[in-house]
């Protein structure tokens, strides 16, 4: 299967769950984004490495990196290789003495290691098809006309969202509008939930 390279483009705090974050991956040669909900500890581990911070004592992922280097193990790449029941799976592709090894990993841990080793992050097309969201740029009059036609529906959708309505109560069109709205606000954790609801309906349909 062809691998698609991703970059970490954002790390967003959840506005609905105080201990959750969303790390957002973007494909290098396209407009699709892959939001993945992670815990606070893993978000901190990623942020510390991205900002080149130097904690007084090594964090768990720093310790793991030090162990790799001590035993001459090089992390070549990280692959987000599967998506089952809304859970992402990843593997660490390592090399030692000319031999290549693959280690199963939580995706959040794999990303924290990838930042530390400055190694590429990959996924596959079927994962982006199932869980990716597309960031669309405004395209002039046609885009504006579409927005005008659906303005009343958009207002109703926002009002229902403000009341905390369950995603299962939204129509497919309302879910699409809500997804655009939360992406504009960079609320990637909520975007991931909406995307999962849309995906669930497609699978059931």
TORKOL-4160 file (C-alpha; in steps of 0.2 Angstrom, whole numbers, padded with zeros to 4 digits, m for minus):
205
<pt num="1" X="0000" Y="0000" Z="0000"/>
<pt num="2" X="0006" Y="0017" Z="m0004"/>
<pt num="3" X="0011" Y="0028" Z="0011"/>
<pt num="4" X="0005" Y="0046" Z="0013"/>
<pt num="5" X="0016" Y="0057" Z="0023"/>
<pt num="6" X="0009" Y="0068" Z="0036"/>
<pt num="7" X="0015" Y="0083" Z="0047"/>
<pt num="8" X="0009" Y="0088" Z="0064"/>
<pt num="9" X="0000" Y="0105" Z="0060"/>
<pt num="10" X="m0009" Y="0109" Z="0076"/>
<pt num="11" X="m0012" Y="0103" Z="0094"/>
<pt num="12" X="m0029" Y="0109" Z="0101"/>
<pt num="13" X="m0036" Y="0109" Z="0118"/>
<pt num="14" X="m0053" Y="0101" Z="0119"/>
<pt num="15" X="m0067" Y="0114" Z="0123"/>
<pt num="16" X="m0079" Y="0100" Z="0129"/>
<pt num="17" X="m0067" Y="0089" Z="0139"/>
<pt num="18" X="m0054" Y="0097" Z="0150"/>
<pt num="19" X="m0042" Y="0083" Z="0150"/>
<pt num="20" X="m0042" Y="0079" Z="0131"/>
<pt num="21" X="m0033" Y="0087" Z="0117"/>
<pt num="22" X="m0033" Y="0084" Z="0098"/>
<pt num="23" X="m0017" Y="0082" Z="0088"/>
<pt num="24" X="m0021" Y="0087" Z="0070"/>
<pt num="25" X="m0010" Y="0079" Z="0056"/>
<pt num="26" X="m0010" Y="0086" Z="0038"/>
<pt num="27" X="m0005" Y="0077" Z="0022"/>
<pt num="28" X="0010" Y="0086" Z="0014"/>
<pt num="29" X="0003" Y="0086" Z="m0003"/>
<pt num="30" X="m0015" Y="0089" Z="0000"/>
<pt num="31" X="m0029" Y="0098" Z="0010"/>
<pt num="32" X="m0035" Y="0084" Z="0021"/>
<pt num="33" X="m0033" Y="0084" Z="0040"/>
<pt num="34" X="m0033" Y="0069" Z="0052"/>
<pt num="35" X="m0038" Y="0075" Z="0069"/>
<pt num="36" X="m0034" Y="0062" Z="0083"/>
<pt num="37" X="m0041" Y="0064" Z="0101"/>
<pt num="38" X="m0027" Y="0061" Z="0114"/>
<pt num="39" X="m0024" Y="0063" Z="0132"/>
<pt num="40" X="m0016" Y="0077" Z="0142"/>
<pt num="41" X="0000" Y="0068" Z="0146"/>
<pt num="42" X="0003" Y="0063" Z="0128"/>
<pt num="43" X="m0001" Y="0081" Z="0122"/>
<pt num="44" X="0011" Y="0088" Z="0134"/>
<pt num="45" X="0024" Y="0075" Z="0128"/>
<pt num="46" X="0022" Y="0081" Z="0110"/>
<pt num="47" X="0021" Y="0099" Z="0114"/>
<pt num="48" X="0037" Y="0099" Z="0124"/>
<pt num="49" X="0047" Y="0091" Z="0110"/>
<pt num="50" X="0039" Y="0102" Z="0097"/>
<pt num="51" X="0044" Y="0118" Z="0107"/>
<pt num="52" X="0061" Y="0111" Z="0110"/>
<pt num="53" X="0059" Y="0112" Z="0129"/>
<pt num="54" X="0071" Y="0104" Z="0141"/>
<pt num="55" X="0063" Y="0097" Z="0157"/>
<pt num="56" X="0073" Y="0095" Z="0172"/>
<pt num="57" X="0071" Y="0076" Z="0172"/>
<pt num="58" X="0067" Y="0066" Z="0156"/>
<pt num="59" X="0049" Y="0063" Z="0152"/>
<pt num="60" X="0044" Y="0045" Z="0148"/>
<pt num="61" X="0046" Y="0047" Z="0130"/>
<pt num="62" X="0063" Y="0056" Z="0132"/>
<pt num="63" X="0068" Y="0040" Z="0143"/>
<pt num="64" X="0063" Y="0029" Z="0129"/>
<pt num="65" X="0072" Y="0039" Z="0116"/>
<pt num="66" X="0088" Y="0039" Z="0127"/>
<pt num="67" X="0086" Y="0020" Z="0128"/>
<pt num="68" X="0085" Y="0018" Z="0109"/>
<pt num="69" X="0100" Y="0028" Z="0107"/>
<pt num="70" X="0110" Y="0019" Z="0120"/>
<pt num="71" X="0107" Y="0003" Z="0111"/>
<pt num="72" X="0110" Y="0010" Z="0094"/>
<pt num="73" X="0091" Y="0009" Z="0089"/>
<pt num="74" X="0086" Y="0021" Z="0076"/>
<pt num="75" X="0067" Y="0026" Z="0074"/>
<pt num="76" X="0065" Y="0027" Z="0055"/>
<pt num="77" X="0047" Y="0031" Z="0053"/>
<pt num="78" X="0030" Y="0030" Z="0061"/>
<pt num="79" X="0015" Y="0023" Z="0052"/>
<pt num="80" X="m0003" Y="0025" Z="0057"/>
<pt num="81" X="m0008" Y="0009" Z="0050"/>
<pt num="82" X="m0026" Y="0005" Z="0055"/>
<pt num="83" X="m0042" Y="0012" Z="0061"/>
<pt num="84" X="m0055" Y="0001" Z="0070"/>
<pt num="85" X="m0070" Y="0006" Z="0079"/>
<pt num="86" X="m0064" Y="0024" Z="0080"/>
<pt num="87" X="m0047" Y="0019" Z="0087"/>
<pt num="88" X="m0031" Y="0023" Z="0078"/>
<pt num="89" X="m0017" Y="0010" Z="0078"/>
<pt num="90" X="0002" Y="0014" Z="0074"/>
<pt num="91" X="0018" Y="0006" Z="0073"/>
<pt num="92" X="0036" Y="0011" Z="0076"/>
<pt num="93" X="0048" Y="0006" Z="0062"/>
<pt num="94" X="0065" Y="0004" Z="0069"/>
<pt num="95" X="0082" Y="m0001" Z="0063"/>
<pt num="96" X="0097" Y="m0009" Z="0073"/>
<pt num="97" X="0112" Y="m0017" Z="0065"/>
<pt num="98" X="0104" Y="m0017" Z="0048"/>
<pt num="99" X="0089" Y="m0026" Z="0054"/>
<pt num="100" X="0071" Y="m0018" Z="0053"/>
<pt num="101" X="0059" Y="m0021" Z="0067"/>
<pt num="102" X="0041" Y="m0015" Z="0069"/>
<pt num="103" X="0034" Y="m0011" Z="0086"/>
<pt num="104" X="0015" Y="m0009" Z="0090"/>
<pt num="105" X="0011" Y="0008" Z="0098"/>
<pt num="106" X="m0003" Y="0019" Z="0104"/>
<pt num="107" X="m0004" Y="0033" Z="0090"/>
<pt num="108" X="m0001" Y="0047" Z="0103"/>
<pt num="109" X="0015" Y="0038" Z="0109"/>
<pt num="110" X="0021" Y="0035" Z="0092"/>
<pt num="111" X="0019" Y="0054" Z="0088"/>
<pt num="112" X="0028" Y="0059" Z="0103"/>
<pt num="113" X="0042" Y="0048" Z="0098"/>
<pt num="114" X="0042" Y="0054" Z="0080"/>
<pt num="115" X="0044" Y="0072" Z="0085"/>
<pt num="116" X="0059" Y="0067" Z="0096"/>
<pt num="117" X="0068" Y="0058" Z="0082"/>
<pt num="118" X="0062" Y="0070" Z="0069"/>
<pt num="119" X="0057" Y="0055" Z="0058"/>
<pt num="120" X="0042" Y="0055" Z="0045"/>
<pt num="121" X="0024" Y="0051" Z="0050"/>
<pt num="122" X="0014" Y="0041" Z="0037"/>
<pt num="123" X="m0003" Y="0034" Z="0035"/>
<pt num="124" X="m0013" Y="0025" Z="0021"/>
<pt num="125" X="m0027" Y="0031" Z="0009"/>
<pt num="126" X="m0041" Y="0021" Z="0017"/>
<pt num="127" X="m0038" Y="0029" Z="0034"/>
<pt num="128" X="m0038" Y="0047" Z="0027"/>
<pt num="129" X="m0054" Y="0042" Z="0017"/>
<pt num="130" X="m0062" Y="0036" Z="0033"/>
<pt num="131" X="m0057" Y="0048" Z="0046"/>
<pt num="132" X="m0049" Y="0063" Z="0036"/>
<pt num="133" X="m0058" Y="0080" Z="0035"/>
<pt num="134" X="m0055" Y="0092" Z="0020"/>
<pt num="135" X="m0051" Y="0110" Z="0023"/>
<pt num="136" X="m0059" Y="0120" Z="0009"/>
<pt num="137" X="m0053" Y="0137" Z="0004"/>
<pt num="138" X="m0066" Y="0150" Z="m0001"/>
<pt num="139" X="m0069" Y="0150" Z="m0020"/>
<pt num="140" X="m0077" Y="0167" Z="m0024"/>
<pt num="141" X="m0095" Y="0170" Z="m0029"/>
<pt num="142" X="m0100" Y="0151" Z="m0030"/>
<pt num="143" X="m0095" Y="0148" Z="m0012"/>
<pt num="144" X="m0103" Y="0164" Z="m0006"/>
<pt num="145" X="m0119" Y="0159" Z="m0015"/>
<pt num="146" X="m0119" Y="0142" Z="m0007"/>
<pt num="147" X="m0117" Y="0150" Z="0010"/>
<pt num="148" X="m0131" Y="0162" Z="0008"/>
<pt num="149" X="m0143" Y="0149" Z="0003"/>
<pt num="150" X="m0140" Y="0139" Z="0018"/>
<pt num="151" X="m0138" Y="0153" Z="0031"/>
<pt num="152" X="m0155" Y="0149" Z="0039"/>
<pt num="153" X="m0150" Y="0131" Z="0041"/>
<pt num="154" X="m0133" Y="0136" Z="0048"/>
<pt num="155" X="m0141" Y="0147" Z="0061"/>
<pt num="156" X="m0152" Y="0133" Z="0066"/>
<pt num="157" X="m0138" Y="0121" Z="0067"/>
<pt num="158" X="m0128" Y="0132" Z="0078"/>
<pt num="159" X="m0142" Y="0135" Z="0090"/>
<pt num="160" X="m0145" Y="0117" Z="0092"/>
<pt num="161" X="m0126" Y="0114" Z="0095"/>
<pt num="162" X="m0126" Y="0128" Z="0108"/>
<pt num="163" X="m0140" Y="0118" Z="0117"/>
<pt num="164" X="m0129" Y="0103" Z="0117"/>
<pt num="165" X="m0140" Y="0092" Z="0106"/>
<pt num="166" X="m0133" Y="0074" Z="0103"/>
<pt num="167" X="m0125" Y="0072" Z="0086"/>
<pt num="168" X="m0136" Y="0057" Z="0082"/>
<pt num="169" X="m0151" Y="0070" Z="0081"/>
<pt num="170" X="m0143" Y="0080" Z="0067"/>
<pt num="171" X="m0147" Y="0077" Z="0049"/>
<pt num="172" X="m0132" Y="0073" Z="0037"/>
<pt num="173" X="m0133" Y="0091" Z="0030"/>
<pt num="174" X="m0133" Y="0098" Z="0048"/>
<pt num="175" X="m0118" Y="0087" Z="0052"/>
<pt num="176" X="m0109" Y="0094" Z="0037"/>
<pt num="177" X="m0112" Y="0112" Z="0041"/>
<pt num="178" X="m0108" Y="0109" Z="0060"/>
<pt num="179" X="m0091" Y="0101" Z="0054"/>
<pt num="180" X="m0087" Y="0116" Z="0044"/>
<pt num="181" X="m0091" Y="0128" Z="0059"/>
<pt num="182" X="m0080" Y="0118" Z="0071"/>
<pt num="183" X="m0066" Y="0117" Z="0059"/>
<pt num="184" X="m0067" Y="0136" Z="0057"/>
<pt num="185" X="m0065" Y="0138" Z="0076"/>
<pt num="186" X="m0051" Y="0125" Z="0076"/>
<pt num="187" X="m0060" Y="0114" Z="0088"/>
<pt num="188" X="m0052" Y="0098" Z="0081"/>
<pt num="189" X="m0058" Y="0087" Z="0095"/>
<pt num="190" X="m0076" Y="0091" Z="0091"/>
<pt num="191" X="m0073" Y="0089" Z="0073"/>
<pt num="192" X="m0066" Y="0072" Z="0076"/>
<pt num="193" X="m0082" Y="0067" Z="0085"/>
<pt num="194" X="m0093" Y="0074" Z="0071"/>
<pt num="195" X="m0082" Y="0065" Z="0058"/>
<pt num="196" X="m0084" Y="0049" Z="0068"/>
<pt num="197" X="m0103" Y="0051" Z="0068"/>
<pt num="198" X="m0103" Y="0054" Z="0049"/>
<pt num="199" X="m0092" Y="0039" Z="0046"/>
<pt num="200" X="m0104" Y="0028" Z="0057"/>
<pt num="201" X="m0119" Y="0033" Z="0047"/>
<pt num="202" X="m0110" Y="0029" Z="0031"/>
<pt num="203" X="m0105" Y="0012" Z="0037"/>
<pt num="204" X="m0123" Y="0008" Z="0043"/>
<pt num="205" X="m0131" Y="0014" Z="0027"/>
